[in-house]
Amino acid sequence: MSTSPTVDTTPRHDDAPAPEGFMLPVALIPAYKPTPGLLGIVRELGESGTFHAIVCVDDGSGMEYRHLFDALEGMGVTVLRHATNLGKGNALKTGINHIAVNHPETVGAVTLDADGQHLAKDCIAVAKALQAGGRELVLGVRAFDGESVPFRSRFGNTVTRSVARFLAGVDITDTQTGLRGIPSFLFTSLLRLKSGGYDFELDMLMTVCEQKIPLRQLPIETVYIDNNATSSFNPFWDSIKIYMVFLRFNISALLTFAIDYLVFGAFFALSSSVGLSIVFARLCAGAFNYTVNREIVFRSTRRHSVTLLLYALTVLLMGSIAYVSIKALAASGTNVYAAKIFIECVLFLFSFIIQRELIFTKQKDARGRCALRTGARTMTREAHAPTSPRNLPSQASRRTWPDSLPA
């Protein structure tokens, strides 16, 4: 595991004004039973002049926390309330919807957790990065190499980072970070996501990868209070929900394998020919896999003539390797069906990487200019620009914040 965050080192001017036609970002805080330290962080954010507004969602914290939210309202924060705990993802969507409706001119939202893990200076840095770019998802990423990092956080991030690198082709240093700068054009896509818990944040990353939106990763300070005891993350159930995101993202591979295996089994039972069975299985499964991977999984913009030829060559190569390997295992006494499963699992890894890296890529823009690169993904910065400029002020008036915190 890497000992330090992978950082985008592209030269930028983070103190530059927001893109023309957009106001400053809005801070968004999903809060379930927050710590009192949230008041101090919010005050720092307000006094920085970096945010157009601050929105906090009380995700069913209960009456014993009402005084904290009342204090936030006294500081000028917009507080939205859930009658019961609906999960972090739903709290984020409630806030995003409010921002989209009430602050349509904002460049985006900066989300941060309410448990004190995100320092005000790091939130401000992410806000400035979002303001300067406006077309990237900005992630505040932590290093997971310190002794103070709880084992469950270190282990969970290692696993999700590895799977994300394989499936999406992008190395995300901190897949679980709640400190994010979300550009406003992403709001609609995020509000349509079905996930409502901690899986929403990973679903957001997968959505960004599917849409080939650039990522920018900024290193932030790693803070865990009392071994992360205040976190409402359930290591078992929330982890299952998170990994279901990966399953949905790559469901085409499972369906393709099922089609391939069933067709292979049927033809082998009738003909007892490994070669014939592999040919028919590859034809049936390949037609399904090509269509789904091109249009849904990788959303390639390359010409069909190119992708179809490369895909056919890959199928031929993988089929030949499978034929030789299965025949060899069968000759050594291994059951043909068991050999089929083993070989296909191994070949799946190589096939997926070949499709992601070489076949279903994004075409260069009309000017032949190389696009921004995020892992194995490419896109042009102009791809998500507004279709027409908005005649809105580019800067928000600075909010006046009280000199002392409410009691």
N, C-alpha and C positions, 0 to 999 in steps of 0.2 A: 504494500500500500504506500502511496506517495505520502511524504512527510510534510508537504506544503501544497497549498492550492495551486491549481493550474490557472494562470491568470492571463487574460487578454492583454497583450502588451502593445496593441495598436495605439499610436499617439493620438491623444484626444485633448479637448479643452473642456474640462468638466464645469468650469465656471461660465461657459458660454450661455447666452440666453436660450430660452426654449425655442423650438422650431416655430417659424412664423405662423401665426394663426392659433397658437395654443397657449394656455395659461400654465402656471406652475402645477406640479403634481399634487395629488391629494393623499394624505397619509391615511391608511386603513388598518385598524387594529381589531382583530377578532378576539374577544375576551371571554374566558370562562373562569370565574373565580380568580380574578387578577390579584397581583400583589400590590401593596400600597406604593411600591417604587414606580409604578406606572405613571403616577401623577408627576413625578419629577422628570421622567423621560418626555412626557407630553409637553411639559412646560418648555423644556429645551428645544423641542421640535418647533413649537409655536414661536419662540423668540428668535429662531434662526432665520426667519423670513424665507425659508426654502419651500414652504408648502402653501398652497392656495387655501386649503382647509384640512381639518382633521376629523375623521369619522371613526367612531368606535361602536362595535356591535356587541351588546351584552347577550351572550348565548345562553340565557337561562341560568345565570349565576345564583339567583335567589335573593331574598330580601336582605340577608346579612351583608351583601355586597352593594346594596343600593346606595349607601353613602359615598362609595368610591365613584360610581357613575354620576351621581348628583354633583360631586366635586368636579368631574370632568366637564359636565355641562356648564358649570359655573366658570370654567376656564375658556368657554367658547367652543367646546368640542360638540359635534353632532353625535348624539347617542341613539342608536337604533336597538330595539329590544326584542328578543325572542322570549315567548312565554315559558318555553322549556328548552333544555339543551338539545340542539339539533346537529351538532358536530361542527368542526372547524371549517370544513368545506362549505357547508350551508351558510355559516356566518360570513365567510368571505364573499359568497355569491350575493347575500343580502346587501353587503357593503358595496360591492361592485355595481349592483343594479342601482343602488341609490346614487352613486357617483355618476354613472352613465346618464341617469335621468336629470339630476340636479346640477351636475358640473360637466356638461357635454364638451366644453371647451378645454378641459384639462388635458395635458400631455399623457397622463396616465395615473396609476395608483401605486403607492409604495406600501406594501404590507409588512407588518412587524408583529411579533408575538407580545403578549401582555404579561409574560412571566419574568421580565427583566433580562432575558438572554441577549437582547439586541440593544446595544448602546446607541445613544442619540447621535453620536458622531458618525457611526456606521450607517445609520438610517439616512442621515443628511448626505453622505457620500453616494449612496445608492440613488437618492433623489436627484442629485446633480448629474449623475451618469445617465439617468433616464431622461432628464431635461435636455442634456446635450445631444443624445442620440435620437430618442423618440421612436425608433423602429426596432429596438432590441428588447428582449427580456433580460433584465439585469438581475443577477443573483449575488447576494452577499454570502460568500462561502467561507466556512470555518475549516481550520486544520484539525484533523482527528488524531494527532500524534501525541498529545499531552496526557500526562497521568491523571489530570482532573476530568478527562472525558469518560463518562460512564460506559461500561462495556456494551450495554444494549444499543447505545447510540453509535459507538464505533463499529460494532458488528453489523447493525442494520444498514448503515451507510455504505460499508464495504460491499455488502451483497447487492444492494440496489444500484450502486455505482457500476459494478461489474456487469449486471444484467442490462443496464441502460447503455453501456458501451457496446455490448454485443448487438442488442436489438435496434438501437437508434443510431449507432455509429458516432456517438458524441460522448466525450469524457466530461461528465459533470462531477466536479469535485465534491459537492455537498448536495445530494439529492433531496435531503430533508429540510433544507433551510426554509424558514418562514419569512426571511427578509428578502423581498423581491420588488423590483421595479417593473410593473406591468404596463406596457403601452396601451393606450385607449382603444386602438383598433382591434385588440384581442378580447375586449369585454364580451362581445356578442358570442364568440366561440366558447368562452369559459362559462357563460351563463347557461349554455346548452348541455354542459357536461352533467352526467347522471350522478357522479360521485358526490358524497356530501360530508365525508369525514376527512381523516388525514390523507386518504387516497386521492383527494381532490388535487393536492399539490403535486403529486406524481403524475396524475392525469394531465395537469397543466403542462408539465415538461414533455410528455408524450405528444400532446397536441401541438406544441411548438415544434417538435421534431418532425411531425407529420406535415406541417405547413411550411417547413424549411425556414423558420424564422430564426435569425441569428441570436446567439446567446452571448452575453458578456458576464464574466465572473470576476467579482471584486473580493479580495481577501478582507475578512472582518475579524474582530477579536472573538475568541472562543470563550464563552461565559456559561458555566453551569453552576447553579445555586443549589446547595445541599444535595449534590449528586442528582440534580434534575428531579427532585422530589415533588415539585409543584406541577410537573407535567401531567396532563390528563391522558397521555398516550398509553393505550393498552398494548403491551408488547405482543400479545397473542392475536387478538381479534383485529386490531388495527394493522398489524403486519400482514395478515391474510388478505385484508381489503387492498392493501398497497400492492401486493404481488398479483392480485387479480387484474390490476391495471395492465401489467405486463402480459398476462394471459389474453386479455382482450386485444391488446395491441398486436399480438402475433397469432391470433386465432386462425388465420389463413393457413399457417404452417401445420397446425394440428388437423385441420380439415383435409388438407392436401395429403398428409400422411395417412389419414383414415381411408380416403378414396384410393390411394395407391395400394395400401395393404389389402383392402377388400377385393379390389380388382385382381391383384396378384394372386391372392388366395383362391379366388374363383377359377381363374384360368389355369393355375397350377393343378388344382384338383381335377380339372377336365383333361389337361394335356400332359401333365407331369414334366413340362418343359420349362426350365427356369428362364431361358432366353425369351421365349414367346410370352411368358407371363409378365416379364419385366417390360417388354415393348408395349403391350396393351395397357399395363398399369401406368406407365409413363405418359402415354398419349392421353388417357383420361384425366389423370391427376394434373398433368402439365397444362392442359387447356384451362382448367379451373385456376391453378396457381398463377399462371401468367396474367390472366385477367384481373384477379384480385390484387396481386402484388403491384401491378402497374398502376391500377386506378385507385386503390384504397390504401395499401400499406406504404408504398414508396411515393405514390403520386408523381410519377415520372412525366416529364414534358418532352422527352426525346421522341423522335419519329418512330412509328411502329415498325418500319422496315429495318431500323437499326436494332431496336430492343428485341424484336421477334427473332432475328437472325442470331444475336448473341445468346438469347434464351435457349433457342433450339440447339446451339452448339454446347451449351452448358448441360442441357438435358441429355444429349448424346454422350458427353464425357462422363457424367455421373452414372448414367445407365450402364455404360461399358465397365466402369469401375465396380458397380454393384454386381454385374453379371459375373465378372471374374472372381470377386470376393466371395459371393454366395456359393458359387460352384466349388471354390476351394474349401470353404467351411463345410459344405455338404459332403464333399469327398472325404473329409477327415472325421465324419460321423456326426456332425452337428445337425440338429433338426433344421430343415429348410426354412420353416416359418420363424424359428428363433434367430437363425442367421440373417433373415430378411430384416427383422426388427433391429438387430444390432448394427448391421451395415448402414441402414437408412438413418439411424440416429447419428452415426458418425458423419455421413455424407451431408446431412441436413445442415450441420454447422458450416461446412465449406460452401454449400450451395447458397445459404442465406447471405454469407459475407460477399460472395461473388455477385449476387444480384444487387445487394446494397451498394457495393463499391464500384462495379463496372457496368452493370446493365441498366438498372432503373435509376439513373442519375438525372439531375436537372440540366437542361440545355442552357448553353451560354446565351446571354442577351443578344439582341439584334446587332449590337455594335461589336460583338465578338469579345467583349471585355470580360475578364475573369470576375466572378461574383464573390461576395463575401463568403467565407468558409466557416462552418461550424462543425467540427468533427468531419464526418463524411458527407455533410450536407452543404449545398451551395445555394446562394440566392443573391439577387441584387438588392442594394439598399432601397432602390426606388420601387421595389415590387409592392410595398405596402403603403406607399404614399397616398394621401387623400386625393380623390379624383379632382377636387377643386379646392382652392384655398378658402379658409373660413375668414369671414370679416369680423374677427373677434380680437379683443385686446390680447397682447402677448404676455403681459405681466399682470399679476393680481395685486391688489392693494394689500399692504402689510397689515396683518391683524394685530391689534393691541392686546397684550396679555397682562394679567394682574401681577403686581410686584410680589405677592405672597400667595402661597397655596391656601385654598379654602380649608377650614378646619374639618 
